[in-house]
Amino acid sequence: MESYTRYERARIIGARALQISMGAPVLVKTRKTEPLEIALEEFERDVIPITVKRKL
């Protein structure tokens, strides 16, 4: 897994939680129902299809 800053991590998880709350399919099998908890689990398993582009 790539190393993210805490701001990038928060943005990725927040964006994914919003997608899940709006009806996007969940990418992991879980018993959790809260979008934020699901997004955290997806982030920990490195399955979120979001990339970060940094300017050098």
Number of C-alpha atoms within 10 A of each C-alpha: 8 7 7 11 9 9 9 13 15 13 13 21 23 16 15 24 21 15 15 18 15 10 9 11 9 17 15 13 9 11 7 11 9 11 20 18 14 22 26 19 19 21 18 11 12 12 13 18 10 11 9 10 5 5 3 3
